[in-house]
Amino acid sequence: MKISVIGTGYVGLVTGTCLSNLGNDVICVDIDKEKIEKLKKGIPTIYEPGLKELLVKNINNNRLTFSDSLQYGIEKSDIIFIAVGTPESESGEADMKAVWDVAKNIGKYINGYKIIINKSTVPVGSGDEVRKIINKNMNAKKHKFDVVSNPEFLREGSAISDFLSPDRIVIGSDNHNPAKIITRLYEPLNAPIITTDIKSAELIKYASNAFLATKISFVNEIANLCEVAGANVEDVATGMGLDKRIGEKFLNAGIGYGGSCFPKDTIALVSTGKKFGYNLKIVQSAIEVNKIQRKLFFEKISKFFKSRLENKKFGIWGTSFKPNTDDMRESPSVDIIKLFLKENAQINIYDPVAIAETKKIFKNKINYFSNAYDAIVDCDALVIITEWDEFKQVNFSKVKNLLSAPIIFDGRNMYDLNYMKELGFKYISVGRNQVL
Ligand SMILES: NC(=O)c1ccc[n+]([C@@H]2O[C@H](COP(=O)([O-])OP(=O)(O)OC[C@H]3O[C@@H](n4cnc5c(N)ncnc54)[C@H](O)[C@@H]3O)[C@@H](O)[C@H]2O)c1
């Protein structure tokens, strides 16, 4: 099938690359010319395990091409994926400007029957709006088209494998024929496919993200209670998670969620509720708990040093919002580093892949290191924000020697309490007893 994917960010680039790898002809389109030039040369514009190999392979097979012309992408394809960003707007609603802009262009350049697929995360009712905009912008010669909702559930850091082995594929369509064609497109993945009307599909995406965000905030509240009550959140979470109705995933207590999806999607869902006159109280609480969680972690550090952080030096490990990505959007590290800087503390950071993104935010206000150990030399404490694999089994005697005092604040509960005690660290984590 001839496919174009408009918007080549995390979702669009992964979608386009994987669909071309299944044998489809794919044109990836973006308004960012610089991005397109890099991609044409096989240079990935995001960090995602396995992406580079697939990108280069499919470019060489001539199945994957790139263009900065929406007109070209629209005219040359039968199926058009819209995968542009839908960031949070000032009011909290999803900013749909890019989606509407693509819809306008589709109306302008449509030259035959097309299936338009909304892969971006869009509020309920957006499919209807895309249809209206396309119709409004079409010239006198009317072409037929269908709009389908096909939300994406991939996770950054494992985007390729998530796309190729999804838990489910959701196809929302108000007509049978386009749903059948898109079902066929995904058949090689052998994944469960659920077909719904467009509005339900749109809502499945928001409801799923809001549920997962709520699960994280829930366990974080339990962690906060564990701290004051003297319980251990890991044991509590294990005990809860073994109940099949609850499940063990997303029960890791820590400093909360970040990234390009959960924060904006929870806020957008609450806004959608308001638009329809319904108050989503549980999701609103999950948002609030998440905001507080990073602050509480910082306050623990501040309290430990009796609120005297000025000129103290902290080595931070991990700044991306989660491991295996360089994405810094809404990362807890950003708020935490800002709080440190407000107290005039000195900050050294190390992250395996997100240094360049971190530099864009903090410029010369903090110090950057390309090695985890170099980042903690003479620091008053090590602060762990992102649970990268390479931090799991570090050389603790080296860490102890390099720090000016053996103190670790761990926002992701990476280490065993008894082991830390044995090694002689002061170790403060989340929802567990402090080792002092
Ligand atoms: N990142 C994720 O993990 C993830 C997962 C599931 C769903 N989503 C959703 O998928 C959508 C895309 O997210 P993303 O993270 O890939 O975004 P992104 O910001 O990484 O990429 C969006 C791309 O769209 C391009 N773009 C913007 N306006 C355009 C226009 N008018 N025409 C052509 N290109 C345009 C931008 O230049 C950019 O390259 C969002 O709705 C997001 O919520 C994201």
The ligand as a MOL file (V3000), in Angstrom:
LIG
                    3D

  0  0  0     0  0            999 V3000
M  V30 BEGIN CTAB
M  V30 COUNTS 44 48 0 0 0
M  V30 BEGIN ATOM
M  V30 1 N 5.8160 10.1650 22.0350 0
M  V30 2 C 5.0920 9.1430 22.4500 0
M  V30 3 O 5.5400 8.2890 23.2130 0
M  V30 4 C 3.6790 8.9880 21.9810 0
M  V30 5 C 3.0310 7.7730 22.1770 0
M  V30 6 C 1.7210 7.6290 21.7350 0
M  V30 7 C 1.0810 8.7040 21.1420 0
M  V30 8 N 1.7230 9.8850 20.9910 0 CHG=1
M  V30 9 C 1.0070 10.9750 20.3200 0
M  V30 10 O 1.4280 11.0290 18.9700 0
M  V30 11 C 1.4630 12.3950 18.5080 0
M  V30 12 C 2.8700 12.7340 18.0380 0
M  V30 13 O 3.7200 12.6660 19.1540 0
M  V30 14 P 5.3100 12.6810 19.0060 0
M  V30 15 O 5.8750 12.4270 20.3430 0
M  V30 16 O 5.7140 11.8440 17.8610 0 CHG=-1
M  V30 17 O 5.5080 14.2350 18.6240 0
M  V30 18 P 6.8300 14.9640 18.1750 0
M  V30 19 O 6.7460 16.3370 18.7050 0
M  V30 20 O 8.0260 14.1170 18.4830 0
M  V30 21 O 6.7060 15.0080 16.5720 0
M  V30 22 C 5.7340 15.7410 15.8950 0
M  V30 23 C 6.2960 16.0690 14.5120 0
M  V30 24 O 5.2820 16.7190 13.7520 0
M  V30 25 C 5.8900 17.7270 12.9570 0
M  V30 26 N 4.8560 18.7080 12.5690 0
M  V30 27 C 4.2660 19.6520 13.3400 0
M  V30 28 N 3.3590 20.3400 12.6310 0
M  V30 29 C 3.3610 19.7990 11.3930 0
M  V30 30 C 2.6240 20.0670 10.2110 0
M  V30 31 N 1.6910 21.0080 10.1890 0
M  V30 32 N 2.8800 19.3210 9.1210 0
M  V30 33 C 3.8230 18.3580 9.1470 0
M  V30 34 N 4.5520 18.0460 10.2400 0
M  V30 35 C 4.3160 18.7640 11.3490 0
M  V30 36 C 6.9640 18.3020 13.8560 0
M  V30 37 O 7.9360 18.9880 13.1140 0
M  V30 38 C 7.4710 17.0250 14.5250 0
M  V30 39 O 8.5440 16.4580 13.8050 0
M  V30 40 C 0.9720 13.2240 19.6840 0
M  V30 41 O -0.3940 13.4240 19.5660 0
M  V30 42 C 1.2720 12.3480 20.8820 0
M  V30 43 O 0.4280 12.6270 21.9630 0
M  V30 44 C 3.0050 10.0500 21.3670 0
M  V30 END ATOM
M  V30 BEGIN BOND
M  V30 1 1 1 2
M  V30 2 2 2 3
M  V30 3 1 2 4
M  V30 4 1 4 5
M  V30 5 2 4 44
M  V30 6 2 5 6
M  V30 7 1 6 7
M  V30 8 2 7 8
M  V30 9 1 8 9
M  V30 10 1 8 44
M  V30 11 1 9 10
M  V30 12 1 9 42
M  V30 13 1 10 11
M  V30 14 1 11 12
M  V30 15 1 11 40
M  V30 16 1 12 13
M  V30 17 1 13 14
M  V30 18 2 14 15
M  V30 19 1 14 16
M  V30 20 1 14 17
M  V30 21 1 17 18
M  V30 22 2 18 19
M  V30 23 1 18 20
M  V30 24 1 18 21
M  V30 25 1 21 22
M  V30 26 1 22 23
M  V30 27 1 23 24
M  V30 28 1 23 38
M  V30 29 1 24 25
M  V30 30 1 25 26
M  V30 31 1 25 36
M  V30 32 1 26 27
M  V30 33 1 26 35
M  V30 34 2 27 28
M  V30 35 1 28 29
M  V30 36 1 29 30
M  V30 37 2 29 35
M  V30 38 1 30 31
M  V30 39 2 30 32
M  V30 40 1 32 33
M  V30 41 2 33 34
M  V30 42 1 34 35
M  V30 43 1 36 37
M  V30 44 1 36 38
M  V30 45 1 38 39
M  V30 46 1 40 41
M  V30 47 1 40 42
M  V30 48 1 42 43
M  V30 END BOND
M  V30 END CTAB
M  END
